[in-house]
Amino acid sequence: MKIDRLKSTARNRCAGHAAFTLIEVAIATAIAAMVLAGMFQGYNMAGRRAQYSACSMAANCMAMQQMEQCVAASWVPSYGITTLLNQNGTYSTNLCLPSAQSNVVNCTVSYTTTQVSVSPPYAMIQAQCVWTLPNYGGTFTNTVAVLRAPNE
């Protein structure tokens, strides 16, 4: 049996040139690892920002709820009804968020009512919700305020 050495040698030479070198594979792997790490960081950051946004909206709702309760108080200065001006206080509670086990976010709601003007009578109602998000390492405050006229 006769073997044609020229054909088999030419085929082996072409096969060696069609493959990737070890350096090319290492660089491609490094680029893929950096892209995947960037994607992971992006998803992680988006999740943290969504958590912050949810907590901020819940804190704003807590402050608005307290402010609405203060606004609903009676204030008729001509009849001596000044229930509104006695609306001051502080209490601690949890933000109204879906929670499981230990991811509860505590907050402190404080509210004050001050009479800004006697003639014409106006009162400023201010409510603050102070909350802490452990992942961000800071204390945040959501404040709402409104000016209110008497019920007359």
N, C-alpha and C positions, 0 to 999 in steps of 0.2 A: 504494500500500500504506500502510495506516494503522498507526502504531506507538503502542502504549499506553504513554505515559511514566510514568504513575502506578504501574503494576505493576512495571516494571523498576526504578524508583527505590526502591520499598519493598523489593524483593528485595535490592538492593545495601546498603541500610541494615541489614538483618538479618544479612547475611553478615559485615559488619564487627564485629558484636557477638558472634559465635559463636567467634571466634579468641582465642588467648592473646596477651597483650602481651609485649613484649620483656623487661620486668622480671620477669614471671612465669616465662618460659622461663629466664632467667638464674638466678633463685632455685632453680628446680627442678633445674637442672644443678649448681648449687653443692651442694645437698642430696645429690644422687646421688653427686657426687664425694666428699663427706665420708663417706657410707655405705660406698662402695667402699674408701676409704682405711682406714676402721675395720675392715672385713672382712679386708683384706690384713694389717693389723697383728695382728689376732687369729690368723690362720693362721700368721703368722711367729712369734708368741710361742708358740703351741702346738707348732710344730716345734722351737723351741729348748728348750722344757721337755721334750719327748719325748727329745731328744738328751741333755740333762742326766740325765734319769731312766735312760736306757740305760747311760750311762757310770757312774752311781752304782751301779747293780745289778751291772755287770761288775766294778767295783772291790770291791764287797762280796764277790762270788764269789771274786776273787783272794785276799782276806784270809781268807775261810773255807777255801779250799783249803790255804793255808799253815798255818792253825791245825789243820786235820785231820791234816796231816803231822806236826806237832809232837805232837798228842795220841796219835798211833799209836806214838810212841817208847816204849821200855820204861823203866819206873821201878819198881824193887823195892829200896827202901833196905835191907831186912834182908839181902839178898844182895850189896849193893854195886853194883847195876846202876843207874847214874844217867845214862843216855843222854838222858833227857828234859831234865835240867838244863843240858845243853850245847847246847840248841837256841836259838841266837841268831844273827842275821845280817840282811843287807840285800842285795837284788838289784833290778835294773831290768829291766822287760819292757814289753810292750804289753798294753793291755786287750784282752780277748777279745771283739771286736766285729767285725761285718762292715765291711770297709774297701775303699776304692777309691782308688788313687793316694796322695794326701797327707792323708787324714783319719784317720791312725793316732793314737791317744791313748796317750802314754807314761805309765808309772806306776812307782813305787818301792815295793816291798814290804819291810817290816821286821818282824822278829818277835823276841820276847824271852820267856824263861821264867825266872821267879824263884820261889824257894821261899818261900812265905808263912808256913808254920808247920812246925815240926819235930815237935811232938807235939800233936795228930795231924798226920801229914805231908800237906801240901797244896802244890800249885804253881799259880801263875797263868801261863797262856799268853796272850800278847797279840800280835795281828797287826794291822798297819796298812798300808793301801794309800793312798799319796799320789799324786794325779793332778791334771792341769791341763786345763781346757777353755778353749781360746783365745777362744771367743765370749763367755764370761762374765768373762774377765779375772781369774780367781782360782785359788788352789790349794785343793783339797778333800781331806779325809782321811776314809777309812772305817776304823773300828776295831772289831775283835771281840776279846772276851776270855772266858776260861773258867777255872774252878777245877777242878783235877784231883787225884784221889787216886791212890795207888800201885796197882800191878797185883796186890798181894797178895790 
